[in-house]
Amino acid sequence: VCDLTNRTKVKGIIEQCVHRFGGLDIVVSNAGIFPVSEPIQDINQKIWEKSLAVNLSGHQIVLTETIPYLTLGINPNIVVVGSKNVPAPGPGVSAYSAAKAGLTQLARVAALELASSGIRVNVIHPNQVFDTAIWTDDVLTKRAKHYNVTIDEYKKSNLLKTEITSADVARLVCSIAGENFSKTTGAQIPIDGGNERVI
């Protein structure tokens, strides 16, 4: 664990990983924060900058520092965790949505640049993964109340009426990093139970 906005610390942790495991084949770029919801005209500049630093620039640092090792990897690939807010943003989340959209563009460019080295780069777009630290009981209660539904109804407010868990996201990441997607790069794959605004 380290501060992904600090290049020196990122470089050190990657070197430790390579020395311990003998190389680097897969990078899952998953760090992120969800800043407080504010309309654009009210957003605090420090909140905006922190969101960009963690949700975008930190990932660029990780890619920059891992690519030299991935070029030597076996079936090397990068899985970037974006957000449903890329194809379908909501009001009050400009700092998060803009950073995740930038991250998705970074991944798309990486897919173009790294294909000649055999490195695959794909993006997943989860939505409402409620068993993560972003979704506190207080936040979940407020969101359900905002939409005038129960917490259970809010958790299943997608086309399949199913709850998305971090285990679901992890299984998709493993699939993308494995043989099933060995011929795929530059893809954006939703894991959201189906969202009318995304389809």
mmCIF file of the C-alpha atoms, coordinates in Angstrom:
data_MODEL
# 
_entry.id   MODEL 
# 
loop_
_atom_site.group_PDB 
_atom_site.id 
_atom_site.type_symbol 
_atom_site.label_atom_id 
_atom_site.label_alt_id 
_atom_site.label_comp_id 
_atom_site.label_asym_id 
_atom_site.label_entity_id 
_atom_site.label_seq_id 
_atom_site.pdbx_PDB_ins_code 
_atom_site.Cartn_x 
_atom_site.Cartn_y 
_atom_site.Cartn_z 
_atom_site.occupancy 
_atom_site.B_iso_or_equiv 
_atom_site.pdbx_formal_charge 
_atom_site.auth_seq_id 
_atom_site.auth_comp_id 
_atom_site.auth_asym_id 
_atom_site.auth_atom_id 
_atom_site.pdbx_PDB_model_num 
ATOM 1   C CA . VAL A 1 1   ? 0.000   0.000   0.000   1.00 0.00 ? 1   VAL A CA 1 
ATOM 2   C CA . CYS A 1 2   ? 1.334   3.427   -0.923  1.00 0.00 ? 2   CYS A CA 1 
ATOM 3   C CA . ASP A 1 3   ? 0.349   6.906   -2.052  1.00 0.00 ? 3   ASP A CA 1 
ATOM 4   C CA . LEU A 1 4   ? -0.133  6.510   -5.807  1.00 0.00 ? 4   LEU A CA 1 
ATOM 5   C CA . THR A 1 5   ? 0.325   10.234  -6.331  1.00 0.00 ? 5   THR A CA 1 
ATOM 6   C CA . ASN A 1 6   ? 3.934   9.932   -5.121  1.00 0.00 ? 6   ASN A CA 1 
ATOM 7   C CA . ARG A 1 7   ? 6.083   8.649   -8.010  1.00 0.00 ? 7   ARG A CA 1 
ATOM 8   C CA . THR A 1 8   ? 9.017   7.715   -5.741  1.00 0.00 ? 8   THR A CA 1 
ATOM 9   C CA . LYS A 1 9   ? 6.821   5.549   -3.517  1.00 0.00 ? 9   LYS A CA 1 
ATOM 10  C CA . VAL A 1 10  ? 5.091   3.956   -6.511  1.00 0.00 ? 10  VAL A CA 1 
ATOM 11  C CA . LYS A 1 11  ? 8.426   3.126   -8.117  1.00 0.00 ? 11  LYS A CA 1 
ATOM 12  C CA . GLY A 1 12  ? 9.669   1.600   -4.861  1.00 0.00 ? 12  GLY A CA 1 
ATOM 13  C CA . ILE A 1 13  ? 6.613   -0.603  -4.347  1.00 0.00 ? 13  ILE A CA 1 
ATOM 14  C CA . ILE A 1 14  ? 6.741   -1.819  -7.960  1.00 0.00 ? 14  ILE A CA 1 
ATOM 15  C CA . GLU A 1 15  ? 10.421  -2.695  -7.596  1.00 0.00 ? 15  GLU A CA 1 
ATOM 16  C CA . GLN A 1 16  ? 9.624   -4.639  -4.399  1.00 0.00 ? 16  GLN A CA 1 
ATOM 17  C CA . CYS A 1 17  ? 6.891   -6.529  -6.232  1.00 0.00 ? 17  CYS A CA 1 
ATOM 18  C CA . VAL A 1 18  ? 9.162   -7.391  -9.167  1.00 0.00 ? 18  VAL A CA 1 
ATOM 19  C CA . HIS A 1 19  ? 11.967  -8.569  -6.865  1.00 0.00 ? 19  HIS A CA 1 
ATOM 20  C CA . ARG A 1 20  ? 9.577   -10.691 -4.817  1.00 0.00 ? 20  ARG A CA 1 
ATOM 21  C CA . PHE A 1 21  ? 7.674   -12.315 -7.698  1.00 0.00 ? 21  PHE A CA 1 
ATOM 22  C CA . GLY A 1 22  ? 10.304  -12.249 -10.435 1.00 0.00 ? 22  GLY A CA 1 
ATOM 23  C CA . GLY A 1 23  ? 8.501   -9.965  -12.859 1.00 0.00 ? 23  GLY A CA 1 
ATOM 24  C CA . LEU A 1 24  ? 5.245   -8.276  -13.687 1.00 0.00 ? 24  LEU A CA 1 
ATOM 25  C CA . ASP A 1 25  ? 2.555   -9.683  -15.967 1.00 0.00 ? 25  ASP A CA 1 
ATOM 26  C CA . ILE A 1 26  ? -0.691  -8.017  -14.852 1.00 0.00 ? 26  ILE A CA 1 
ATOM 27  C CA . VAL A 1 27  ? -1.483  -4.538  -13.578 1.00 0.00 ? 27  VAL A CA 1 
ATOM 28  C CA . VAL A 1 28  ? -4.922  -3.790  -12.138 1.00 0.00 ? 28  VAL A CA 1 
ATOM 29  C CA . SER A 1 29  ? -5.184  -0.024  -11.898 1.00 0.00 ? 29  SER A CA 1 
ATOM 30  C CA . ASN A 1 30  ? -7.932  0.332   -9.312  1.00 0.00 ? 30  ASN A CA 1 
ATOM 31  C CA . ALA A 1 31  ? -7.113  3.163   -6.895  1.00 0.00 ? 31  ALA A CA 1 
ATOM 32  C CA . GLY A 1 32  ? -9.797  5.763   -6.499  1.00 0.00 ? 32  GLY A CA 1 
ATOM 33  C CA . ILE A 1 33  ? -11.716 8.148   -4.302  1.00 0.00 ? 33  ILE A CA 1 
ATOM 34  C CA . PHE A 1 34  ? -15.263 9.436   -4.592  1.00 0.00 ? 34  PHE A CA 1 
ATOM 35  C CA . PRO A 1 35  ? -15.309 13.089  -3.542  1.00 0.00 ? 35  PRO A CA 1 
ATOM 36  C CA . VAL A 1 36  ? -18.262 14.816  -1.951  1.00 0.00 ? 36  VAL A CA 1 
ATOM 37  C CA . SER A 1 37  ? -21.038 15.630  -4.419  1.00 0.00 ? 37  SER A CA 1 
ATOM 38  C CA . GLU A 1 38  ? -21.160 19.301  -5.356  1.00 0.00 ? 38  GLU A CA 1 
ATOM 39  C CA . PRO A 1 39  ? -22.488 21.222  -8.358  1.00 0.00 ? 39  PRO A CA 1 
ATOM 40  C CA . ILE A 1 40  ? -19.791 22.559  -10.676 1.00 0.00 ? 40  ILE A CA 1 
ATOM 41  C CA . GLN A 1 41  ? -20.210 26.164  -9.549  1.00 0.00 ? 41  GLN A CA 1 
ATOM 42  C CA . ASP A 1 42  ? -19.732 25.187  -5.878  1.00 0.00 ? 42  ASP A CA 1 
ATOM 43  C CA . ILE A 1 43  ? -16.902 22.672  -6.152  1.00 0.00 ? 43  ILE A CA 1 
ATOM 44  C CA . ASN A 1 44  ? -13.932 23.226  -3.889  1.00 0.00 ? 44  ASN A CA 1 
ATOM 45  C CA . GLN A 1 45  ? -10.730 23.540  -5.948  1.00 0.00 ? 45  GLN A CA 1 
ATOM 46  C CA . LYS A 1 46  ? -8.798  21.288  -3.556  1.00 0.00 ? 46  LYS A CA 1 
ATOM 47  C CA . ILE A 1 47  ? -11.434 18.556  -3.910  1.00 0.00 ? 47  ILE A CA 1 
ATOM 48  C CA . TRP A 1 48  ? -11.262 18.880  -7.708  1.00 0.00 ? 48  TRP A CA 1 
ATOM 49  C CA . GLU A 1 49  ? -7.452  18.667  -7.712  1.00 0.00 ? 49  GLU A CA 1 
ATOM 50  C CA . LYS A 1 50  ? -7.352  15.704  -5.314  1.00 0.00 ? 50  LYS A CA 1 
ATOM 51  C CA . SER A 1 51  ? -9.844  13.784  -7.453  1.00 0.00 ? 51  SER A CA 1 
ATOM 52  C CA . LEU A 1 52  ? -7.717  14.371  -10.557 1.00 0.00 ? 52  LEU A CA 1 
ATOM 53  C CA . ALA A 1 53  ? -4.534  13.465  -8.658  1.00 0.00 ? 53  ALA A CA 1 
ATOM 54  C CA . VAL A 1 54  ? -5.864  10.141  -7.329  1.00 0.00 ? 54  VAL A CA 1 
ATOM 55  C CA . ASN A 1 55  ? -8.381  9.122   -10.008 1.00 0.00 ? 55  ASN A CA 1 
ATOM 56  C CA . LEU A 1 56  ? -6.252  10.095  -13.015 1.00 0.00 ? 56  LEU A CA 1 
ATOM 57  C CA . SER A 1 57  ? -2.663  11.205  -12.432 1.00 0.00 ? 57  SER A CA 1 
ATOM 58  C CA . GLY A 1 58  ? -1.897  8.396   -9.973  1.00 0.00 ? 58  GLY A CA 1 
ATOM 59  C CA . HIS A 1 59  ? -2.866  5.856   -12.643 1.00 0.00 ? 59  HIS A CA 1 
ATOM 60  C CA . GLN A 1 60  ? -0.595  7.565   -15.172 1.00 0.00 ? 60  GLN A CA 1 
ATOM 61  C CA . ILE A 1 61  ? 2.272   7.214   -12.698 1.00 0.00 ? 61  ILE A CA 1 
ATOM 62  C CA . VAL A 1 62  ? 1.490   3.510   -12.227 1.00 0.00 ? 62  VAL A CA 1 
ATOM 63  C CA . LEU A 1 63  ? 1.396   2.918   -15.994 1.00 0.00 ? 63  LEU A CA 1 
ATOM 64  C CA . THR A 1 64  ? 4.618   4.837   -16.584 1.00 0.00 ? 64  THR A CA 1 
ATOM 65  C CA . GLU A 1 65  ? 6.466   2.855   -13.920 1.00 0.00 ? 65  GLU A CA 1 
ATOM 66  C CA . THR A 1 66  ? 5.062   -0.598  -14.817 1.00 0.00 ? 66  THR A CA 1 
ATOM 67  C CA . ILE A 1 67  ? 5.287   -0.553  -18.622 1.00 0.00 ? 67  ILE A CA 1 
ATOM 68  C CA . PRO A 1 68  ? 9.044   -1.344  -18.718 1.00 0.00 ? 68  PRO A CA 1 
ATOM 69  C CA . TYR A 1 69  ? 8.400   -4.498  -16.648 1.00 0.00 ? 69  TYR A CA 1 
ATOM 70  C CA . LEU A 1 70  ? 5.266   -5.462  -18.581 1.00 0.00 ? 70  LEU A CA 1 
ATOM 71  C CA . THR A 1 71  ? 7.227   -5.465  -21.851 1.00 0.00 ? 71  THR A CA 1 
ATOM 72  C CA . LEU A 1 72  ? 9.116   -8.444  -20.381 1.00 0.00 ? 72  LEU A CA 1 
ATOM 73  C CA . GLY A 1 73  ? 5.996   -10.121 -18.973 1.00 0.00 ? 73  GLY A CA 1 
ATOM 74  C CA . ILE A 1 74  ? 4.077   -13.249 -19.960 1.00 0.00 ? 74  ILE A CA 1 
ATOM 75  C CA . ASN A 1 75  ? 0.749   -12.363 -21.638 1.00 0.00 ? 75  ASN A CA 1 
ATOM 76  C CA . PRO A 1 76  ? 1.121   -8.876  -20.155 1.00 0.00 ? 76  PRO A CA 1 
ATOM 77  C CA . ASN A 1 77  ? -1.976  -6.806  -19.634 1.00 0.00 ? 77  ASN A CA 1 
ATOM 78  C CA . ILE A 1 78  ? -3.434  -3.866  -17.810 1.00 0.00 ? 78  ILE A CA 1 
ATOM 79  C CA . VAL A 1 79  ? -6.981  -3.731  -16.462 1.00 0.00 ? 79  VAL A CA 1 
ATOM 80  C CA . VAL A 1 80  ? -8.134  -0.218  -15.607 1.00 0.00 ? 80  VAL A CA 1 
ATOM 81  C CA . VAL A 1 81  ? -11.124 0.278   -13.327 1.00 0.00 ? 81  VAL A CA 1 
ATOM 82  C CA . GLY A 1 82  ? -13.189 3.144   -14.696 1.00 0.00 ? 82  GLY A CA 1 
ATOM 83  C CA . SER A 1 83  ? -16.780 3.895   -13.760 1.00 0.00 ? 83  SER A CA 1 
ATOM 84  C CA . LYS A 1 84  ? -20.328 3.939   -15.076 1.00 0.00 ? 84  LYS A CA 1 
ATOM 85  C CA . ASN A 1 85  ? -19.924 7.702   -14.746 1.00 0.00 ? 85  ASN A CA 1 
ATOM 86  C CA . VAL A 1 86  ? -17.775 7.699   -17.891 1.00 0.00 ? 86  VAL A CA 1 
ATOM 87  C CA . PRO A 1 87  ? -20.577 6.796   -20.337 1.00 0.00 ? 87  PRO A CA 1 
ATOM 88  C CA . ALA A 1 88  ? -23.379 8.071   -18.062 1.00 0.00 ? 88  ALA A CA 1 
ATOM 89  C CA . PRO A 1 89  ? -22.345 10.769  -15.571 1.00 0.00 ? 89  PRO A CA 1 
ATOM 90  C CA . GLY A 1 90  ? -24.690 12.179  -12.983 1.00 0.00 ? 90  GLY A CA 1 
ATOM 91  C CA . PRO A 1 91  ? -25.141 15.666  -11.578 1.00 0.00 ? 91  PRO A CA 1 
ATOM 92  C CA . GLY A 1 92  ? -22.915 16.730  -8.703  1.00 0.00 ? 92  GLY A CA 1 
ATOM 93  C CA . VAL A 1 93  ? -20.028 14.393  -9.495  1.00 0.00 ? 93  VAL A CA 1 
ATOM 94  C CA . SER A 1 94  ? -17.972 16.424  -11.971 1.00 0.00 ? 94  SER A CA 1 
ATOM 95  C CA . ALA A 1 95  ? -14.657 15.931  -10.141 1.00 0.00 ? 95  ALA A CA 1 
ATOM 96  C CA . TYR A 1 96  ? -15.069 12.146  -10.156 1.00 0.00 ? 96  TYR A CA 1 
ATOM 97  C CA . SER A 1 97  ? -16.618 11.834  -13.617 1.00 0.00 ? 97  SER A CA 1 
ATOM 98  C CA . ALA A 1 98  ? -14.053 14.063  -15.329 1.00 0.00 ? 98  ALA A CA 1 
ATOM 99  C CA . ALA A 1 99  ? -11.148 12.185  -13.747 1.00 0.00 ? 99  ALA A CA 1 
ATOM 100 C CA . LYS A 1 100 ? -12.568 8.759   -14.660 1.00 0.00 ? 100 LYS A CA 1 
ATOM 101 C CA . ALA A 1 101 ? -13.266 9.934   -18.224 1.00 0.00 ? 101 ALA A CA 1 
ATOM 102 C CA . GLY A 1 102 ? -9.662  11.116  -18.469 1.00 0.00 ? 102 GLY A CA 1 
ATOM 103 C CA . LEU A 1 103 ? -8.498  7.771   -17.080 1.00 0.00 ? 103 LEU A CA 1 
ATOM 104 C CA . THR A 1 104 ? -10.509 5.933   -19.728 1.00 0.00 ? 104 THR A CA 1 
ATOM 105 C CA . GLN A 1 105 ? -8.917  8.045   -22.468 1.00 0.00 ? 105 GLN A CA 1 
ATOM 106 C CA . LEU A 1 106 ? -5.479  7.341   -20.977 1.00 0.00 ? 106 LEU A CA 1 
ATOM 107 C CA . ALA A 1 107 ? -6.235  3.611   -21.150 1.00 0.00 ? 107 ALA A CA 1 
ATOM 108 C CA . ARG A 1 108 ? -7.442  3.871   -24.753 1.00 0.00 ? 108 ARG A CA 1 
ATOM 109 C CA . VAL A 1 109 ? -4.232  5.631   -25.787 1.00 0.00 ? 109 VAL A CA 1 
ATOM 110 C CA . ALA A 1 110 ? -2.207  3.043   -23.850 1.00 0.00 ? 110 ALA A CA 1 
ATOM 111 C CA . ALA A 1 111 ? -3.996  0.258   -25.770 1.00 0.00 ? 111 ALA A CA 1 
ATOM 112 C CA . LEU A 1 112 ? -2.939  1.902   -29.042 1.00 0.00 ? 112 LEU A CA 1 
ATOM 113 C CA . GLU A 1 113 ? 0.641   2.500   -27.950 1.00 0.00 ? 113 GLU A CA 1 
ATOM 114 C CA . LEU A 1 114 ? 1.318   -0.808  -26.188 1.00 0.00 ? 114 LEU A CA 1 
ATOM 115 C CA . ALA A 1 115 ? -0.237  -3.281  -28.637 1.00 0.00 ? 115 ALA A CA 1 
ATOM 116 C CA . SER A 1 116 ? 3.016   -3.528  -30.595 1.00 0.00 ? 116 SER A CA 1 
ATOM 117 C CA . SER A 1 117 ? 4.686   -4.740  -27.374 1.00 0.00 ? 117 SER A CA 1 
ATOM 118 C CA . GLY A 1 118 ? 1.967   -7.357  -26.871 1.00 0.00 ? 118 GLY A CA 1 
ATOM 119 C CA . ILE A 1 119 ? 0.504   -5.542  -23.856 1.00 0.00 ? 119 ILE A CA 1 
ATOM 120 C CA . ARG A 1 120 ? -3.296  -5.549  -23.684 1.00 0.00 ? 120 ARG A CA 1 
ATOM 121 C CA . VAL A 1 121 ? -5.145  -2.671  -22.012 1.00 0.00 ? 121 VAL A CA 1 
ATOM 122 C CA . ASN A 1 122 ? -8.848  -2.896  -21.184 1.00 0.00 ? 122 ASN A CA 1 
ATOM 123 C CA . VAL A 1 123 ? -11.242 -0.887  -19.015 1.00 0.00 ? 123 VAL A CA 1 
ATOM 124 C CA . ILE A 1 124 ? -14.108 -2.066  -16.850 1.00 0.00 ? 124 ILE A CA 1 
ATOM 125 C CA . HIS A 1 125 ? -16.904 0.268   -15.784 1.00 0.00 ? 125 HIS A CA 1 
ATOM 126 C CA . PRO A 1 126 ? -18.514 -0.867  -12.515 1.00 0.00 ? 126 PRO A CA 1 
ATOM 127 C CA . ASN A 1 127 ? -21.490 0.857   -10.968 1.00 0.00 ? 127 ASN A CA 1 
ATOM 128 C CA . GLN A 1 128 ? -22.749 0.873   -7.396  1.00 0.00 ? 128 GLN A CA 1 
ATOM 129 C CA . VAL A 1 129 ? -20.456 -1.721  -5.829  1.00 0.00 ? 129 VAL A CA 1 
ATOM 130 C CA . PHE A 1 130 ? -21.961 -1.419  -2.372  1.00 0.00 ? 130 PHE A CA 1 
ATOM 131 C CA . ASP A 1 131 ? -19.520 -3.557  -0.365  1.00 0.00 ? 131 ASP A CA 1 
ATOM 132 C CA . THR A 1 132 ? -16.700 -1.047  -0.853  1.00 0.00 ? 132 THR A CA 1 
ATOM 133 C CA . ALA A 1 133 ? -15.592 1.782   1.445   1.00 0.00 ? 133 ALA A CA 1 
ATOM 134 C CA . ILE A 1 134 ? -17.174 4.414   -0.806  1.00 0.00 ? 134 ILE A CA 1 
ATOM 135 C CA . TRP A 1 135 ? -20.663 3.237   0.170   1.00 0.00 ? 135 TRP A CA 1 
ATOM 136 C CA . THR A 1 136 ? -21.038 3.942   3.878   1.00 0.00 ? 136 THR A CA 1 
ATOM 137 C CA . ASP A 1 137 ? -24.372 3.177   5.542   1.00 0.00 ? 137 ASP A CA 1 
ATOM 138 C CA . ASP A 1 138 ? -25.034 6.906   5.707   1.00 0.00 ? 138 ASP A CA 1 
ATOM 139 C CA . VAL A 1 139 ? -24.387 7.460   1.988   1.00 0.00 ? 139 VAL A CA 1 
ATOM 140 C CA . LEU A 1 140 ? -26.501 4.452   1.028   1.00 0.00 ? 140 LEU A CA 1 
ATOM 141 C CA . THR A 1 141 ? -29.390 5.591   3.231   1.00 0.00 ? 141 THR A CA 1 
ATOM 142 C CA . LYS A 1 142 ? -29.282 9.117   1.784   1.00 0.00 ? 142 LYS A CA 1 
ATOM 143 C CA . ARG A 1 143 ? -29.176 7.868   -1.818  1.00 0.00 ? 143 ARG A CA 1 
ATOM 144 C CA . ALA A 1 144 ? -32.112 5.495   -1.292  1.00 0.00 ? 144 ALA A CA 1 
ATOM 145 C CA . LYS A 1 145 ? -34.089 8.267   0.392   1.00 0.00 ? 145 LYS A CA 1 
ATOM 146 C CA . HIS A 1 146 ? -33.261 10.668  -2.456  1.00 0.00 ? 146 HIS A CA 1 
ATOM 147 C CA . TYR A 1 147 ? -34.873 8.247   -4.934  1.00 0.00 ? 147 TYR A CA 1 
ATOM 148 C CA . ASN A 1 148 ? -37.719 7.383   -2.525  1.00 0.00 ? 148 ASN A CA 1 
ATOM 149 C CA . VAL A 1 149 ? -36.909 3.657   -2.526  1.00 0.00 ? 149 VAL A CA 1 
ATOM 150 C CA . THR A 1 150 ? -35.760 1.127   0.047   1.00 0.00 ? 150 THR A CA 1 
ATOM 151 C CA . ILE A 1 151 ? -32.063 0.384   0.425   1.00 0.00 ? 151 ILE A CA 1 
ATOM 152 C CA . ASP A 1 152 ? -32.590 -3.058  -1.138  1.00 0.00 ? 152 ASP A CA 1 
ATOM 153 C CA . GLU A 1 153 ? -34.421 -1.516  -4.104  1.00 0.00 ? 153 GLU A CA 1 
ATOM 154 C CA . TYR A 1 154 ? -31.647 1.040   -4.536  1.00 0.00 ? 154 TYR A CA 1 
ATOM 155 C CA . LYS A 1 155 ? -28.985 -1.690  -4.456  1.00 0.00 ? 155 LYS A CA 1 
ATOM 156 C CA . LYS A 1 156 ? -30.800 -3.492  -7.263  1.00 0.00 ? 156 LYS A CA 1 
ATOM 157 C CA . SER A 1 157 ? -31.738 -0.466  -9.364  1.00 0.00 ? 157 SER A CA 1 
ATOM 158 C CA . ASN A 1 158 ? -30.429 -1.922  -12.607 1.00 0.00 ? 158 ASN A CA 1 
ATOM 159 C CA . LEU A 1 159 ? -31.998 -3.850  -15.477 1.00 0.00 ? 159 LEU A CA 1 
ATOM 160 C CA . LEU A 1 160 ? -31.151 -7.265  -14.021 1.00 0.00 ? 160 LEU A CA 1 
ATOM 161 C CA . LYS A 1 161 ? -32.339 -6.228  -10.529 1.00 0.00 ? 161 LYS A CA 1 
ATOM 162 C CA . THR A 1 162 ? -29.152 -7.609  -9.009  1.00 0.00 ? 162 THR A CA 1 
ATOM 163 C CA . GLU A 1 163 ? -26.591 -6.308  -6.541  1.00 0.00 ? 163 GLU A CA 1 
ATOM 164 C CA . ILE A 1 164 ? -23.040 -5.871  -7.838  1.00 0.00 ? 164 ILE A CA 1 
ATOM 165 C CA . THR A 1 165 ? -20.322 -6.908  -5.365  1.00 0.00 ? 165 THR A CA 1 
ATOM 166 C CA . SER A 1 166 ? -16.571 -6.459  -5.283  1.00 0.00 ? 166 SER A CA 1 
ATOM 167 C CA . ALA A 1 167 ? -16.301 -10.231 -5.864  1.00 0.00 ? 167 ALA A CA 1 
ATOM 168 C CA . ASP A 1 168 ? -18.243 -9.791  -9.128  1.00 0.00 ? 168 ASP A CA 1 
ATOM 169 C CA . VAL A 1 169 ? -15.827 -7.079  -10.200 1.00 0.00 ? 169 VAL A CA 1 
ATOM 170 C CA . ALA A 1 170 ? -12.821 -9.221  -9.210  1.00 0.00 ? 170 ALA A CA 1 
ATOM 171 C CA . ARG A 1 171 ? -14.107 -12.146 -11.295 1.00 0.00 ? 171 ARG A CA 1 
ATOM 172 C CA . LEU A 1 172 ? -14.418 -9.890  -14.338 1.00 0.00 ? 172 LEU A CA 1 
ATOM 173 C CA . VAL A 1 173 ? -10.902 -8.536  -13.784 1.00 0.00 ? 173 VAL A CA 1 
ATOM 174 C CA . CYS A 1 174 ? -9.548  -12.111 -13.603 1.00 0.00 ? 174 CYS A CA 1 
ATOM 175 C CA . SER A 1 175 ? -11.389 -13.049 -16.792 1.00 0.00 ? 175 SER A CA 1 
ATOM 176 C CA . ILE A 1 176 ? -10.060 -10.033 -18.671 1.00 0.00 ? 176 ILE A CA 1 
ATOM 177 C CA . ALA A 1 177 ? -6.524  -10.715 -17.445 1.00 0.00 ? 177 ALA A CA 1 
ATOM 178 C CA . GLY A 1 178 ? -6.758  -14.379 -18.500 1.00 0.00 ? 178 GLY A CA 1 
ATOM 179 C CA . GLU A 1 179 ? -7.074  -16.429 -21.672 1.00 0.00 ? 179 GLU A CA 1 
ATOM 180 C CA . ASN A 1 180 ? -10.738 -15.599 -22.333 1.00 0.00 ? 180 ASN A CA 1 
ATOM 181 C CA . PHE A 1 181 ? -9.765  -12.066 -23.356 1.00 0.00 ? 181 PHE A CA 1 
ATOM 182 C CA . SER A 1 182 ? -6.291  -12.817 -24.732 1.00 0.00 ? 182 SER A CA 1 
ATOM 183 C CA . LYS A 1 183 ? -7.241  -11.355 -28.120 1.00 0.00 ? 183 LYS A CA 1 
ATOM 184 C CA . THR A 1 184 ? -8.921  -8.223  -26.721 1.00 0.00 ? 184 THR A CA 1 
ATOM 185 C CA . THR A 1 185 ? -7.453  -4.785  -26.151 1.00 0.00 ? 185 THR A CA 1 
ATOM 186 C CA . GLY A 1 186 ? -8.946  -1.308  -25.964 1.00 0.00 ? 186 GLY A CA 1 
ATOM 187 C CA . ALA A 1 187 ? -12.314 -2.624  -24.768 1.00 0.00 ? 187 ALA A CA 1 
ATOM 188 C CA . GLN A 1 188 ? -14.643 -0.956  -22.274 1.00 0.00 ? 188 GLN A CA 1 
ATOM 189 C CA . ILE A 1 189 ? -16.776 -3.482  -20.410 1.00 0.00 ? 189 ILE A CA 1 
ATOM 190 C CA . PRO A 1 190 ? -19.594 -2.506  -18.042 1.00 0.00 ? 190 PRO A CA 1 
ATOM 191 C CA . ILE A 1 191 ? -20.329 -4.435  -14.869 1.00 0.00 ? 191 ILE A CA 1 
ATOM 192 C CA . ASP A 1 192 ? -23.462 -2.712  -13.671 1.00 0.00 ? 192 ASP A CA 1 
ATOM 193 C CA . GLY A 1 193 ? -26.376 -5.129  -13.961 1.00 0.00 ? 193 GLY A CA 1 
ATOM 194 C CA . GLY A 1 194 ? -27.451 -3.258  -17.071 1.00 0.00 ? 194 GLY A CA 1 
ATOM 195 C CA . ASN A 1 195 ? -28.020 0.484   -17.137 1.00 0.00 ? 195 ASN A CA 1 
ATOM 196 C CA . GLU A 1 196 ? -30.471 2.141   -19.525 1.00 0.00 ? 196 GLU A CA 1 
ATOM 197 C CA . ARG A 1 197 ? -28.257 5.230   -19.765 1.00 0.00 ? 197 ARG A CA 1 
ATOM 198 C CA . VAL A 1 198 ? -25.248 3.141   -20.792 1.00 0.00 ? 198 VAL A CA 1 
ATOM 199 C CA . ILE A 1 199 ? -26.835 0.701   -23.260 1.00 0.00 ? 199 ILE A CA 1 
# 
